[in-house]
Amino acid sequence: MSAPSVPLDGLASQAIRPADPSPFVVQATRDFAIAAPVWSELDPAGSAFQTQEWIKPWFMTLGVPSGAEPLFVTARARATGRPVAFFVLCVRRRWGVRIAEFPDFGVSDYNMPICAPDLAVTDAELAALWVGVRDAVPGVDVFWFDKMPEALYGRPVPFARLGWMAPIDLRCWTLELPASRALYDSQSLKAKDRKEHKRKRRNLVERLGELQLVEAATREQAQAFYRALKAMRAERFRRQGRRDLLRIRRFARFYETLVLTGWPGRGAATSMSSSIRTRAPTCAIAWPGW
């Protein structure tokens, strides 16, 4: 489900009265450099889709060419000055109004502010916090928020409780794994699944030769894996009659930039390869969270 778009004038008319005076101080900036210290501090508490490694390529390849401007909003506890929430947003004009939304355009699974892991607020404090965010960004007509989950890493996302939000309950991009492959085999898989995996592995080796998982060791290798993925995907989608996002130039540039700027470090490009050629390339952001 998606959250409805909400005009600024309508946000104050929530059923819950904001705490007065607000226990939060909220500031906004459009400058990446000014936002960077708070972003880096809270970064591990968010998902991969709020990291600088994801957002900077997004603005470079998708946001700026579409007329979207960055907007960063920081909320601090008034008593301590400690940052408790950080919004990474973009602002653009659509349908004759200025809209603030999470940087997405269809490439993110989850959208949410980055919240301190220990952030716990009452309904009144949450309402006050949201009013502070709203008032910190004059000139915006509508906040358009969607894909906000109720929880991340087992921690509630407080802003999903706002009365006008319709949070999603999907966790389609998250898979919790045990500490080792041995534990995965013994605890996560049923005996029949382990047997089936071994059978399929034997069939692959007989058909393709011995397989190995290769992680890109250089930028050039990462780029080669990405281009192999793009080519294989294009052929498969063509046969299936499906729309391939990577055939749209700006989206292809986003993912290639993501792979190259994220390597080494949080970027990851891997390939299941045989002695003959690359068989199953994948590209991703490696992000452990908290």
N, C-alpha and C positions, 0 to 999 in steps of 0.2 A: 504494500500500500504506500501511497505517497502522501506527504503532508500537504494540506491546502496552502495556496499562497495567501499571505495575510497583509493587507495594507497597514502601514505604520499607524494610522489613526485608530485602527481596530485593536492593536495589541494591548493597550492600556485597560481595555474593558474586560479584563479577566475576572472570573468569579472570586479569585483569591486576592486579597488586598496586599500589596507589597509591604515588606517590612520598612518601617520609617523610624530613624534614618537608615538608609541602606548600609549594610555591612560591607559593601563592595565599592571600589573605585574602578571605573572603566575608561579606557583610552583607546583611540583608534589611530592607525597610520596606514599609509599606502606604500611606505618605504620598506623594502626587504631588509636593509641593513639595520634599521631601527627595530624591526620585529625579531631579528635573528636571535638575540640572547634569550628571550622568553621562549621562543620556538624551540631552541635547542634544549632548554631546561625541561620543558614539558613533552618534547617529542616522543620519548619512549612510552608515554602513557596513551598515545593515540594508535591508530591503525596505520598500515603502510600507505593508505590513501591520504594521510595528512602529513607525511614526511616531506622534508625539503627536497629529497631526492625524487619524489613523485611530483610535487607541486611546481618546482622551477621549470622542468621540461614541459609541464602542462601549459604554463603561461607562455613559454617561448614558442610553442608550436600550435597550440589550440586557442589559448585565451586572448593574447594580444592580437593575433590576426582576425579574431572575431569581435574585436572592440571591447573586450573585457579588461577591466582594471583591477589590480589587486587591492584587497582591503583586509587589514589585520586588526583584530579587536582583542585587547587584553583586559581581563578582569582580575583585580587584586583584592585580597582581604584588606579591608580598611585598617584593621588593628595591627597587622604585621607587615603589610606591603608585599606579601608573598603572592605570586601569580597562582590563580586557582582555575582559570579557564582561558583558552586561547582559540579564537575563531580565525580560520583561514577562509576568506570569502573572495568572491569576485563581483564586480558591479558592471552591468551593461544595460543598455537601453533596449527594451523590447516592448512592442505594442504601445509605444508612446510613453512608457513609464520607465523609471530607473529601478532595476531589480538587483537586489543583493542575494546571492546564492552561493552554494559550495561549488568549487571548481570541479566540474564533472563532465558534462556534454556526453554522457553515456559510457565513460571509461572507468568509473569508480563503482565499487560494490557497496560501500558504506560511506555516508557523509555525516560528520558530527564535529563539534568543537573538541579540542583536546582538553581534557579535564585532569586536574591533579588527582592521583589515585585515592587520596583520602578526602576528596571533596564530598561533604554530606550537608545538604541544605534542607531546611523545612520548605513547605510550599510557599510561605510568605517570603522567605529569603530567595527562593528561586524566582518568584515574580519580581522582586526588587532587582535581582541580578539581570533578568531579561530586560526590564525597563532601562537599566543602565546601559546595556548593549544597544538597545534601540536608540536611545538618546545620544549615544556617542557617534552615530553615523547620520548626521543631517543630510538631506538631499536625496535619500533613498525613499522611494515610494512603496516598495513591496519587498518583503522577505519571502523568498521561495525556497523552502527547505524540504527535501525528500530523502529517502533511503537512510533515515536515522534509526539505528537500532536501540532497543531498550537497555542493552548491556553489551559490554566489550571486555573480554578476558575475565568474565565473571563479575565485573563491576558494573553497577547501574550507570547509565548515561542520564544525568539529572534532567537535561533539557528535553528529553523525550516525554517528560511528565507535563510539559506545558499543555494547557487545555486545548490549544488549536493544533497540536501535533498529532499525526497518525503514524506512530512508529512502526517499522517493519520488525518481524520476528524471525527473519531468515538468518542463517549463518552459513551461507553457501560457500564462502571462501575460506572457512576455518576448519581445520582438521587437527585435533589434539592427538599427538603421538607420544608413546612412552619414551623412556630415555635411550633405549637401544633397539636395534633390529631384532635381537633375540627375544626381548620382551614383547615386541610387536607381533612376532610370529607365535609366541606362546600364549599371549593374553588377548590380543586384538583380533586374531584370526581363529576361525573354527578349524577343526582338523580337516574337514572336507575342503575348505578354502586353501589351506596350506598344500594339500595334495593337488588341487587344481592349479595352483600357481606353479608348482614344480613341473607339472605336465606341460603347461603352456611355455614355460622357460625352455624345456627340452625341445619342443617343437620349433621355437624361434631359433635356437642354436643350430638345429639340424637344417633349417631352411636358409639362415643368413650367416652362419658362422658364429664364433664366440663373440659375445657382446660385452661392452664395458660402458660405464657411465663416465663421461668426460666433462669436466668443468673448464670453462674458458680460462686460459692462463694469460691471454693478452687481449688488448682491445680489438685487434684484428680478428682474433679467433671468436670473440664475442659477437662481432659484427657478422662474421661468416655464419655462425649459428643462427642469428636472427634472420638473415637473408634466406637461409635454407628453410627455416620455419615458414617464412612468408611465402616462398615458392610452393612448398608442400600444401600449405593451407589454401592457397589460391586454386590449385588443381582440385583439391578435395571439395571445396565449396562450389567450384564450377560444375563438377559432376552432380552435386546434390541440388543445384539450382538455388543456393543460398547467397545472401548478400554478405560480402566479405568486407569488413571495416578497413582492413589493411590495403584495400585497393583505392581507398580515399587518401589522397596524398598527405593531408595534414595529420591524419591519424597514424599513417605509416611513419611519418617523421617523428611523431610523439613517441611511439614505442621504440624506434631505433635510437632516438636521443636518450630515452630512459635507460636503455641497455648500455649505451656508451658512457653516459655521464655517471651512471651508478657503478661502473666497474673501475677499480676493484672496490670492495667494501660491501655495501648493502645490495649492489646489483649482482645478479646471478644469471649466467647463460650456460646451460648444460645440454648435452646431447647423448642419447643412447646410440652408440656407434658400433658397427661391425668392422671387420678388417677391410671390407669393400668400400663403405661410404657411410655418411651420416644417415641415421634411420629415423630418429625421433627427437628433434631439437626442441628445447623449451627455454623460455626467457621469463624471469621473474625478479621481484624485489625480495631479498631475504630480510625478514623483519621479525625479530623475536618477541617484541613487546615486553611487557613486564611479567 
